[in-house]
């Protein structure tokens, strides 16, 4: 019928647009986000963290020794926060991507940069939120069934 459009005709254009936008993303090991930027990113991305506790988020970042960020200009659009000994183990504690920037490879790139920085002798481990369980195998992580935890009480 005249006036009806087939939405699939726009898919190639959307793909090209996502590539163009992703070319403007800058990744950094040195550029640290402000605590409020992290809180906003976590809230927007749906990552369940204690974002109502500014001091706790601030301390989480102060005590992490590997942070990789993704920026679109001055906007924080992605972050990987890890704790590592640099020689055997690295715990990737948080991976968050702004919802407007998902499906552009930012999460995959943040994980790749984290792994690149820790080197080949160091294992990368993360605990996934339930909603991301299908995502991580798609970017090369192997599902493990041999972990144990002592849950926090606060």
Secondary structure, DSSP 4 states (H G I P E B T S, - for coil): -TT---GGGGHHHHHHHHHHHHHT-EEESS-PPPHHHHHHHHHHHT----TT-HHHHHHHHHT-SEEEEEEETTEEEEEEEEEE-SSSEEEEEEEEE-GGGTTSSHHHHHHHHHHHHH-TTSEEEE---GGGHHHHHHTTPPP-S---------
